[in-house]
Amino acid sequence: MICIALPSEHTAFDEVNTNTLRDWIPTLHYAVNPQHLSIESGLRGNTSLRHRFIPSSKGSIPIIAAADLEPAKMFELQQSILFETGFDWGGTRETGKIGFGLGGGSNPSGGSLESDGFTARLIWEGNNDGTAKLGAYVYSADRSHNLPYGDVFLVDGFEIPIGVWLDITLVVTMNSSVDKSDGSLAIWINDEVRLSRENIRWQGSGQEPMIDSLLLSSFYGGNTSEWSPDYTTFARVGNVCYDGF
């Protein structure tokens, strides 16, 4: 199991950049808006990445990064996530992405219809009553719910608590070949399987389907102000560890 080695000392917003992020994630190959991350204490004696979500015309200023992984057919990705007190789920469209996810091949996102890769990221979706669900936001070769964008698989019967750390594990198993639909996805929350999907065709063209990217995607939205929160909000992500099999 490989864990992201965050520094033990506080680092303020606007002090984190691509180079400092690469100190913590050596295989990082790009980052967008890392200045909206800080290092804070308070996670069971460890530090965590605090995320600052500033409203924009398209939801919030996106915090995005990608790092290389040693390719594998299955990955287990663990992380702890906390939505801070006062977190607003969003505007009329209460949806956003949070924390780390997995990808492979061309890492499709943003409405890409390419089938030579995949992404699986964590998402929240508000219930329009002050509560929200957690789920997976998936670009797979066989997605169909929300083309050209990703499918959303929500965890039923689970309301995201505010101000409480959640231990979340994302497990992705690739399809064995581009012509097979034998991949899978699972989300564990606090050591309990809360979401399981089978028969996924993650990648449908290109080279052998493999997981080879660690992705950070944290933002509201969206492509219009309908996704934007009313004010700047904060969340934290820590104890990020992963292993490939």
C-alpha angles and dihedrals in degrees: 000000000000118000129196105250105222117188118258094229128079118263117191129225113274091030097083116086137163093277095051090046089053089055087063097036107033095188093054112134102178143002133189120206097349087161087081090068126083135178115244135173126228105088104119090302093317132099125248140196110260112207122211113205109198115190116248138172089270101043108283137337102282122240106205136165139159132201133183121253128197099261116257139161093235133029133187113204119190127190141153118229132190127185105209125234109279094030110159115209092216143266124304086317103057101195138115145148125248138190132338129343140168136255144170143194111359092357094224120212140138094057097312114159095197112132098198094092145012144218131205117189137165119258139183122213122191123226093215090246102084094276132093143196129227122228150142125278107208136192103190129157091248099045114135112160103084110012131214085020130058131288117250119219110188129200105242121218095019125108117197109242119223117230094012128110114239122199105217128184122191116198120190124182115188126227109262093239137359092263096051130084098204102116125115145200132205136177121201120195118193092344095310126108105240101165131031129173126179138186096042122162097207096174125024105178142019125044128348109309109259139158108238108148138072109205131197112201119168121157146102115255168288135347103289137051089262086085097049124111117231093242143005112294135187139218134172133222125190147145090053110179133158142180134189127215 
